[in-house]
């Protein structure tokens, strides 16, 4: 018996009856020889961790564009916080922690430079729209590995696709990540907003703080414990009505006071103009796009889709550098910008 088979046997003996067992995966789009050490979801986790799209998250905006300080979240640090919250919940509920982690690490692979501002502008430019969850699946299926994709399992791709508020994953592990994403960004964005001096803790409505907690640590503790307590022994992932409603109200508060705040979003108009000009420029100069993208025209992909794929994969810094290269006289260009 291989190490992988021993791990799979241990999953059957120790995990919850509602867990997604590795041996019950719906499989990959392309058949592969099993690894002798790692079950399928652990293998997927490793593929995501080592792919280029994951590494680029370190230089993609979470909320604050070009923040003055090293301690603001990026898309990568957000992803790691989602993963940690999700793993804590998954382990407590005896669900498949490898599947939880794989989905968590991959859930934001499709995000653009400049955060949601970049997503919104590409959505308006791309003929069939642009949504980062759908782009994440496109990355792992078609764009990574020079067009071969990562060939992930159905369960991981389902979790990446359905981590948005409006959709629902088909596994409990995916549902954990969906909630953990919200828990992470609401709380760390409060922390970053306080650091940016656009709000203070006391700005949060007192009734919400009384329910959820008066610090980031207390709120995380309340939300994670509440999910675990209300989901044990159930074929669902849920929160109590009081805590769930308080979290949604806190999310609404954040949209009104932080996500739409001119201090946090004051630079977005510049990011929008930058991406619009890059999009138009690449449409007229397709020869400047790497060959691995151009090859997709052979499979019927449009120029517009390919340009969106290329721009959405850029980091903030790379997008700024290409804009500077194409639109600024060389004498005006500054190293590092």
N, C-alpha and C positions, 0 to 999 in steps of 0.2 A: 504493500500500500504506500502510495506517495505521500509526501508532506501535505500536498493540496487535498488529497482525499481524506487525510486525517482531520484537517481543518474543516472540511465540508461535513464530516461525520460529527465533529464537535458542535458545529452550527445546529445540526438537527437535534442534538441532545440538550443544548443549553439555551437556544434562542426562543423567544416568544412564539406561540403558534401563529401569530399574525405577522411575523417577520418574513422578509423576502429572502429565501434561502438561495445561496449561490447556485445550487444544482437545479433550481427551478427557474433560472433565467429564461427569458424568451429568446435569448441568443443574440448573435451579431449578424450584420448584413452579409458578411463574408465568413464562411466557416474557417476556424483556426484550430491548430493543435493545442490542447490545453497545456497550461504551464504546469510543471511538476511541483512547484512550490506555492504559487498564488492562486486562490480562487478568482473567478472572473471579475468581481467588483473591485478586488484589491488591485488586480492588473489594470483595470480602467483608471483607478485612482493614480497609479504610477504613470500611466500614459499622459494624463492631464497635467500632472505635476511637472513633467519633463518637456511639455510642448512649448513652442515659441509663443503662442498666444497667451499662455499663462504667465510667462516671464514679462511680457509687455504690460501686464496689468499694473506693475509697480510704477509706471510712469503715465497712468491714465487718471484723470480727475475723478474723485468721488463726489464732492460738492463744491469745494472752494478751488477756483482756478488760480494757478500760480500763487499759492499761499506763502506768506512771509514767515517761514518757520518749518522745522523738520518734523513736527509732531502731528501734523494734520493727516487724516486718513487719505490714502490713495485707494484705487480700486482693488489693489492686491491686499492691503491691510484689512480692508472691508471683507474681502473673501475669506481671509484667515480667521477673522472674528466670527463670521457666519459658520465656518467649519467647526470652530471650537464649541460654540453654543449648540450646534446641531449634534455633534458627537456626544456631548454631555447628556442631552435628552435621549438620543438613540441608545446609548449604553444603559441608562437608567431603565428604559423600557424593554431592554433585551431585544432590540431590533438589530438589523444588520449594519454595524458601524462602518464597514468598508463601503457599502452602498451609500450611506449617508455622507461619508467624506468625499466620495467621488462626485456625487451630485453637487455638494457644497463648493468644492474646488472648481468645478466646471460651470457653475450657474451663471457667471458674469463674463465668460470668455468672449461673448459677442458685443461687449460694450465698446463704444466709440471713444475717440479722444474728446476731451472737454465734457465728459459726463453726459447727463441727460440732454444738455443743450445740443451736443453733437448728434445724439440719437434723433432729436426732433428735427434738426435741419436735414439730415439724410432721409428721414421719413417723408419730408416735403419734396425732396429732390428725386428720390428713386421712384420710377414709375409704378412699381408694385408696393411701395412703402418700405419702411425699415423698422424692425423691432428687435431689440438686442437679444431677447430669448430665442427668437427664430434664427437670428444670425449665429448664436452660440451653437445651435444644432448644425447649421450649415458649415461652421468651422470644423466641428469634429467629424462631420460626414464627408466633406468635400475639399476644404481648403488646407487643412494641415497636411504635413508630409507630402508637399508638392502635388496636392490634388488627390492623394490616396485616402486622406482622412485618418482618424484614429481607430476606426472600426470598433466603437464602443458598444456595449450591450444596450438592448432596448430600454431597460429600466433606467440607466443613467441618462440616456438621451431624453426619455420621457420627463425625468426630473428637471433637466435643464430647460426644456421647452415650457414646462408648466409651473415654474416657480413664481410667476406673476400673480398679482391679486385676482385677476379675472379668470384664471384657469386653475385646475386642480390636478396634481399628479395622481397616478394610479397606484402608487405604493405608499405605505406609511412613512417610509424613509424619505421619499420625495416631499411628503406633506410636512415633515419635520423641517426640512431645508426651507420650504416656502415660508413657514412661520419664523424660522431663525433668521432669515434674511431681513424681515421687518424689524425683529427685535434688535438686531445688530445695527441697522442703519439709523433707526430712530434714536437709539441711545448714544451711538458714537457721534452722530451729527449734532446732538445736544452738546456733547463734550467739545466738539470742534467749534460750535457756534459760541460757546462761552469763551473758549480760547481766543476767538476772533473778536470778542467784545461786542457782539451784536445782540447778545441776550445774557441774562443772569439766571441762575437756578430759580429764583423767586418769580420770574416771569411765567413759569409754567403754572397753570391754574392749580390752586391749592387742593381742590377736590381730587384732581388726578394724582398729585403728589401724595396725598393721604392714602390713596388706594395702591399706587405702584411703588412709591418710595421717593425719598427726598434727595437721593444721589444716584449717579449712574450705576454704582455697585448695587444699591438696594433695588433699583428697578430691574436690573438683569436677574437678580436673585428671585424677585417676586415672579417675573414672567416665566422663567425657566422652571421654577418649582411648580407653578400653576399648571403648566402644560403637562408635566410629569404626573402630578397628582390626579389630574382629570382624564388622563389617557391610559393609565395603568389598567391592564386587563380588558382593553377595548380595541375593537377593530377600527380605530379612528384616532386622529390627533386633534385635541381640542383644548380650549381654555374655558374657565368659568365665565358666565355671562358678564359679571361685574368687571373682571380683569380684562376680558376681551374687548368690551365696550370702552374701557378706559384707555387701552392701547390704541384703539382706532381714533379716539378723540385726541390723544397725544400726537398721533400721526397727522391729523388735521391741523392741529396747532403748529406743527413743524412746517407744514406746507405754507401756512399763512405767514408765519413769522421768520422762517429761515429760508426755505426753498424758493420763496418769491421775494426775499429781502434784497433790496438793491445793493447792499454792501456785499452780500454773498454772490449775487448774480450780475453785478455791475459790469463785469468784463465779458459777459456772454454775447453781447451784441458784436463784439470784436471777433469772438470765436465763430459766430455764425457767418460773418462776412468772409472770414478766412476760409472756412470750409466750402462756402458757395463758390468762391473763386478757384479753389483747388479742384472742385468737381468739374467746373466748366473747362478749366485748363486741361485736365486729364482726358476729358471727352475729345478735345481737339488734338491731343498729343498722346494717343494710346501707346505709341512706341516707347514712352517713358515708364510704362508699367511693367513690372517683372514678367518674364516669359510664362511663368507658371500660371499667372492669371489670364494672359492672352490665350493660352491653349484652351481655355474653357469656351471660347467662341466656337470651337469645333463640336461642342456638345449642345450648342444652341443657346448659350447664355448671351444676353444682350450686352452691348458696351456699357450701358448705364449700370447694369447689375455688377459688372466687373469693376467699374470705378468705385461703386459703393463698397464692394468687398475690400478693395485696396485701401481706401481712405478710412474705413471703419477699423481696420487693423492697426492704424498708425497710433503711436503714443502722442501725447500732447507736444512733446519736444520735437518729434520728427515732423509733425504737421507744420509746426512753426518754422522749422528749418527749411522745409520744401517751399513754403510760402515765401520766405525770405529769398530763397534761391531764384524763384520764378518771377517775383514781382518787385524786389528791391534792388536798386543799383548796388553793385558790389561794394562801393565805397561807404554805403550806408549800413552794410551788414556788420553785426557785432558778433564776435565769437561766443558760442554758447547760446545764441538766440536764433 
